């Protein structure tokens, strides 16, 4: 992040002023250890669920549902058709040459079997080359998708159309490689042209069992990170005939620091009081010191304070009374 400047080494140096925490680097002949591993432990602790940090929040590209389909493979790009029989299919990764051209003839490979037919108009979103993406417009009166292509041929996991341009670079989904845990989710009704689009919130959960009931989804989970830049996403109940565009928000996983010259990103500098305390706790835990529990209690307090700003944004509007409840006018 642009506002992250503090290096890991700086916090290690600060902790080394504690007599019990000397030395923290160069132990056993390893120049950065155990300090580097302790830094990674601290960051991983701070970025695990349920700590929902705004600076670490990522909005996933839109995924479009298919009637009577519960599970979806998704790498950040989607192909979809609209209308009464509209459906969606995750596009394969750019690294797998998902979208290629021969002249203007364009072939798209999907991550799993699709339901598209010859003659359908297909739209695409999230591809790494902008020329392969359709356009969504909301002018305040209506909302529409434009820039679709008529399918000329289909395979089980592929389809073909003619593009207006030739010579475009290989494209496809960018891949989702930083997924940590799912934080929230909303859906918009794809076949409704109102402005704004009809939308609803659904519950983001850790996991869901297979289900056969078809209705409007109420819950969603990332069932599995496939480890290749794609995710397996499941809805509950199974989406019905109404076609939804799901917009999922997740917390990015903790980055692995490889040198003490790395910064404490993604934490901004103003959260230094949090990661300083996290490092102290992790260092004392490494030493198996009885102080570790007390330091962890301090860490919890600092985390609550840091997250309190976001809480107040909600409570000030909906909960906090205009007058002190303890003021009886005496």
C-alpha positions as CSV (number, residue, x, y, z in Angstrom):
1,X,0.0,0.0,0.0
2,X,1.2,3.5,-0.7
3,X,0.8,4.5,3.0
4,X,2.8,1.6,4.3
5,X,6.4,2.5,4.9
6,X,7.4,0.8,8.2
7,X,9.8,-2.0,7.6
8,X,9.8,-5.3,9.5
9,X,13.3,-4.6,10.8
10,X,12.1,-1.4,12.5
11,X,9.7,-3.4,14.7
12,X,12.3,-6.1,15.3
13,X,14.7,-3.4,16.5
14,X,12.1,-1.9,18.8
15,X,11.3,-5.3,20.3
16,X,15.0,-6.0,20.9
17,X,15.1,-3.2,23.4
18,X,13.2,-5.6,25.7
19,X,16.0,-7.6,27.4
20,X,14.1,-10.9,27.1
21,X,13.9,-10.5,23.4
22,X,17.6,-10.3,22.6
23,X,18.7,-11.7,20.2
24,X,15.9,-11.9,17.6
25,X,18.0,-12.4,14.5
26,X,21.0,-14.4,13.6
27,X,20.1,-17.2,16.0
28,X,21.6,-20.5,14.9
29,X,23.5,-18.8,12.1
30,X,20.3,-17.8,10.2
31,X,20.6,-14.1,9.5
32,X,16.8,-13.2,9.7
33,X,15.6,-15.8,12.1
34,X,13.6,-16.2,14.2
35,X,12.5,-12.5,13.7
36,X,11.2,-13.1,10.1
37,X,9.1,-16.1,11.1
38,X,7.7,-14.1,14.1
39,X,6.7,-11.3,11.8
40,X,4.9,-13.7,9.6
41,X,3.1,-15.2,12.6
42,X,2.0,-11.8,13.7
43,X,0.6,-10.8,10.3
44,X,-1.2,-14.1,9.9
45,X,-2.8,-13.7,13.3
46,X,-4.0,-10.3,12.5
47,X,-5.5,-11.2,9.1
48,X,-7.3,-14.4,10.0
49,X,-11.1,-14.5,10.4
50,X,-13.1,-12.9,11.8
51,X,-11.0,-9.7,11.7
52,X,-12.6,-7.7,8.9
53,X,-10.2,-4.9,8.0
54,X,-11.3,-2.3,5.4
55,X,-7.8,-1.8,4.0
56,X,-7.6,-5.6,3.3
57,X,-11.0,-5.9,1.7
58,X,-11.2,-7.0,-1.9
59,X,-14.3,-7.0,-4.1
60,X,-14.4,-10.1,-6.3
61,X,-15.4,-9.6,-10.0
62,X,-19.1,-10.4,-10.6
63,X,-20.2,-14.0,-11.0
64,X,-23.5,-14.8,-12.8
65,X,-25.7,-17.6,-11.7
66,X,-27.3,-20.4,-13.8
67,X,-30.8,-21.8,-13.1
68,X,-30.7,-25.0,-11.0
69,X,-26.9,-24.9,-10.6
70,X,-25.5,-24.8,-7.1
71,X,-21.7,-24.9,-7.6
72,X,-19.5,-22.7,-9.7
73,X,-15.8,-22.6,-10.7
74,X,-14.6,-19.1,-10.9
75,X,-11.3,-17.3,-11.7
76,X,-12.4,-13.7,-11.9
77,X,-14.1,-13.6,-15.3
78,X,-17.5,-14.6,-16.5
79,X,-19.4,-15.3,-19.7
80,X,-23.2,-15.1,-19.6
81,X,-26.3,-14.8,-21.6
82,X,-29.4,-12.9,-20.6
83,X,-33.2,-13.5,-20.8
84,X,-35.5,-16.2,-19.7
85,X,-32.9,-19.0,-20.3
86,X,-29.9,-16.9,-19.4
87,X,-26.9,-18.6,-17.7
88,X,-23.3,-18.0,-16.8
89,X,-20.0,-19.9,-17.0
90,X,-16.6,-19.0,-15.5
91,X,-14.0,-18.3,-18.1
92,X,-10.7,-20.1,-17.9
93,X,-7.5,-18.3,-16.9
94,X,-5.4,-16.1,-19.2
95,X,-2.4,-18.3,-18.2
96,X,-4.3,-21.2,-19.8
97,X,-4.9,-19.3,-23.0
98,X,-8.6,-19.1,-22.3
99,X,-9.4,-16.6,-25.1
100,X,-7.6,-16.8,-28.4
101,X,-8.1,-15.5,-31.9
102,X,-7.6,-16.7,-35.5
103,X,-8.2,-13.6,-37.5
104,X,-11.5,-12.3,-36.0
105,X,-12.7,-15.7,-35.0
106,X,-12.5,-15.8,-31.2
107,X,-12.6,-19.0,-29.1
108,X,-13.4,-18.9,-25.4
109,X,-12.7,-21.8,-23.1
110,X,-14.7,-22.1,-19.9
111,X,-13.8,-23.7,-16.6
112,X,-16.7,-26.1,-16.7
113,X,-19.5,-27.2,-19.0
114,X,-21.8,-24.3,-20.1
115,X,-25.3,-24.1,-21.5
116,X,-24.8,-21.7,-24.3
117,X,-26.2,-22.4,-27.8
118,X,-25.4,-21.2,-31.3
119,X,-27.2,-17.9,-31.9
120,X,-27.1,-16.8,-28.3
121,X,-25.7,-13.4,-27.5
122,X,-23.0,-13.8,-25.0
123,X,-21.6,-11.1,-22.7
124,X,-18.3,-11.2,-20.9
125,X,-16.8,-9.4,-17.9
126,X,-13.6,-9.5,-15.9
127,X,-11.2,-10.5,-18.7
128,X,-7.6,-9.2,-18.7
129,X,-8.0,-7.7,-22.1
130,X,-10.6,-4.9,-22.1
131,X,-11.7,-5.5,-25.7
132,X,-13.2,-8.9,-24.6
133,X,-15.4,-7.3,-22.0
134,X,-18.9,-6.1,-22.4
135,X,-20.2,-2.8,-21.1
136,X,-22.7,-2.2,-18.3
137,X,-24.4,1.2,-18.3
138,X,-26.7,2.8,-15.7
139,X,-27.9,6.3,-16.8
140,X,-30.2,6.9,-13.9
141,X,-33.2,5.7,-15.7
142,X,-32.3,2.3,-17.0
143,X,-29.4,-0.2,-16.6
144,X,-28.3,-2.3,-19.5
145,X,-25.5,-4.6,-20.8
146,X,-24.2,-4.0,-24.3
147,X,-21.3,-5.1,-26.4
148,X,-22.3,-8.8,-26.6
149,X,-21.3,-11.3,-29.4
150,X,-23.4,-13.8,-31.3
151,X,-22.1,-17.4,-30.7
152,X,-21.3,-19.2,-33.9
153,X,-20.1,-22.6,-32.5
154,X,-20.1,-24.4,-29.2
155,X,-18.2,-27.2,-27.5
156,X,-18.8,-28.7,-24.1
157,X,-16.4,-26.2,-22.5
158,X,-15.9,-23.7,-25.3
159,X,-17.7,-21.3,-27.6
160,X,-16.8,-19.2,-30.6
161,X,-17.8,-15.9,-32.0
162,X,-16.6,-13.2,-34.5
163,X,-15.0,-10.2,-32.9
164,X,-14.8,-6.8,-34.6
165,X,-11.0,-6.7,-34.1
166,X,-8.3,-9.2,-34.9
167,X,-4.8,-9.5,-33.4
168,X,-6.0,-9.1,-29.8
169,X,-3.7,-10.5,-27.1
170,X,-4.6,-13.8,-25.4
171,X,-6.9,-13.2,-22.6
172,X,-9.2,-14.8,-20.0
173,X,-9.7,-14.6,-16.2
174,X,-6.9,-12.9,-14.1
175,X,-7.1,-15.6,-11.4
176,X,-7.9,-15.0,-7.7
177,X,-4.7,-15.8,-5.9
178,X,-5.1,-13.8,-2.7
179,X,-8.3,-15.2,-1.3
180,X,-8.3,-15.4,2.5
181,X,-11.9,-15.7,3.7
182,X,-15.3,-14.5,2.5
183,X,-16.6,-11.5,4.4
184,X,-19.9,-10.3,2.7
185,X,-22.0,-10.7,-0.4
186,X,-24.7,-9.0,-2.4
187,X,-26.6,-10.0,-5.6
188,X,-28.2,-7.9,-8.4
189,X,-31.0,-9.1,-10.7
190,X,-29.4,-9.4,-14.1
191,X,-32.6,-9.3,-16.2
192,X,-34.1,-6.2,-14.5
193,X,-33.3,-2.9,-16.2
194,X,-34.2,-0.7,-13.4
195,X,-31.9,2.0,-12.1
196,X,-30.4,1.1,-9.7
197,X,-30.6,-2.6,-10.3
198,X,-32.7,-4.7,-7.9
199,X,-30.3,-6.0,-5.3
200,X,-30.2,-7.9,-2.1
201,X,-27.8,-8.9,0.6
202,X,-27.0,-12.6,1.2
203,X,-25.1,-14.2,4.0
204,X,-21.5,-15.1,3.5
205,X,-20.7,-18.3,5.4
206,X,-17.7,-20.7,5.8
207,X,-19.3,-23.8,4.2
208,X,-22.5,-25.2,2.8
209,X,-23.8,-28.7,2.3
210,X,-25.2,-29.9,-1.1
211,X,-28.9,-28.9,-1.5
212,X,-31.6,-29.6,-4.0
213,X,-34.2,-26.9,-3.1
214,X,-34.4,-24.3,-5.9
215,X,-35.1,-20.7,-4.8
216,X,-33.6,-17.3,-4.3
217,X,-30.1,-17.8,-2.7
218,X,-29.8,-16.7,0.9
219,X,-26.3,-17.9,1.6
220,X,-23.0,-18.3,-0.3
221,X,-19.6,-19.7,0.5
222,X,-16.2,-20.2,-1.1
223,X,-16.2,-24.0,-0.8
224,X,-12.6,-24.4,-1.9
225,X,-9.6,-22.5,-3.1
226,X,-8.4,-24.8,-5.9
227,X,-4.8,-23.4,-5.5
228,X,-4.5,-22.5,-9.2
229,X,-6.2,-19.1,-9.2
230,X,-9.8,-20.5,-9.3
231,X,-12.4,-20.9,-6.5
232,X,-15.3,-23.3,-6.1
233,X,-18.3,-21.2,-5.0
234,X,-21.6,-22.6,-3.7
235,X,-25.0,-21.0,-3.2
236,X,-27.9,-22.0,-0.9
237,X,-30.6,-22.6,-1.9
238,X,-29.8,-23.5,-5.5
239,X,-30.4,-20.4,-7.7
240,X,-33.8,-20.6,-9.6
241,X,-35.0,-19.0,-12.8
242,X,-34.1,-15.5,-11.6
243,X,-30.6,-14.8,-12.9
244,X,-28.3,-13.1,-10.3
245,X,-25.0,-11.3,-10.5
246,X,-23.2,-12.2,-7.3
247,X,-20.7,-9.7,-5.9
248,X,-18.6,-11.2,-3.2
249,X,-16.2,-9.3,-0.9
250,X,-13.3,-11.1,0.8
251,X,-10.4,-10.5,3.0
252,X,-7.1,-11.1,1.3
253,X,-4.8,-13.7,2.8
254,X,-1.7,-12.8,4.7
255,X,1.3,-12.1,2.4
256,X,4.4,-14.1,3.1
257,X,7.3,-11.8,4.1
258,X,10.7,-13.0,2.8
259,X,13.1,-10.4,4.2
260,X,13.2,-8.0,7.2
261,X,13.4,-5.2,4.6
262,X,9.8,-5.9,3.6
263,X,7.1,-3.6,5.0
264,X,4.2,-4.4,7.2
265,X,1.8,-4.1,4.2
266,X,-1.1,-4.4,3.9
267,X,-1.3,-2.6,7.2
268,X,-1.1,1.2,6.9
269,X,1.4,3.0,9.1
270,X,-1.5,4.3,11.3
271,X,-2.1,0.8,12.5
272,X,1.5,0.5,13.8
273,X,0.2,0.2,17.4
274,X,-1.5,-3.0,16.3
275,X,1.3,-4.8,14.6
276,X,3.9,-3.7,17.1
277,X,1.8,-5.4,19.8
278,X,1.3,-8.4,17.6
279,X,5.0,-8.8,17.2
280,X,5.7,-8.6,20.9
281,X,3.1,-11.2,21.6
282,X,4.4,-13.6,18.9
283,X,8.0,-13.0,20.2
284,X,7.1,-13.9,23.8
285,X,5.2,-16.9,22.6
286,X,8.3,-18.0,20.7
287,X,10.2,-17.8,23.9
288,X,7.4,-19.7,25.7
289,X,7.4,-16.9,28.1
290,X,4.6,-16.6,30.7
291,X,4.3,-13.0,29.6
292,X,2.8,-14.1,26.3
293,X,-0.7,-14.4,27.6
294,X,-0.7,-10.9,29.0
295,X,0.7,-9.6,25.7
296,X,-2.0,-11.4,23.8
297,X,-4.7,-9.7,26.0
298,X,-3.1,-6.4,25.2
299,X,-3.2,-7.3,21.5
300,X,-6.9,-8.1,21.6
301,X,-7.6,-4.7,23.2
302,X,-5.6,-2.9,20.5
303,X,-7.3,-4.8,17.7
304,X,-10.7,-3.9,19.2
305,X,-9.7,-0.3,19.3
306,X,-8.5,-0.4,15.7
307,X,-11.7,-2.0,14.5
308,X,-13.8,0.3,16.6
309,X,-13.7,3.1,14.1
310,X,-15.6,0.9,11.6
311,X,-18.1,-0.1,14.3
312,X,-18.8,3.5,15.2
313,X,-19.7,4.2,11.6
314,X,-22.6,1.9,12.1
315,X,-23.5,2.6,15.7
316,X,-23.5,6.4,15.4
317,X,-26.3,6.2,12.9
318,X,-28.4,3.4,14.2
319,X,-27.7,2.8,17.8
320,X,-26.2,5.8,19.7
321,X,-28.9,7.9,21.4
322,X,-29.0,11.6,20.9
323,X,-28.7,12.1,24.7
324,X,-26.7,10.3,27.3
325,X,-28.9,7.5,28.7
326,X,-27.4,8.1,32.2
327,X,-28.4,11.8,32.2
328,X,-31.6,12.0,34.3
329,X,-31.7,15.8,34.3
330,X,-30.8,15.9,38.0
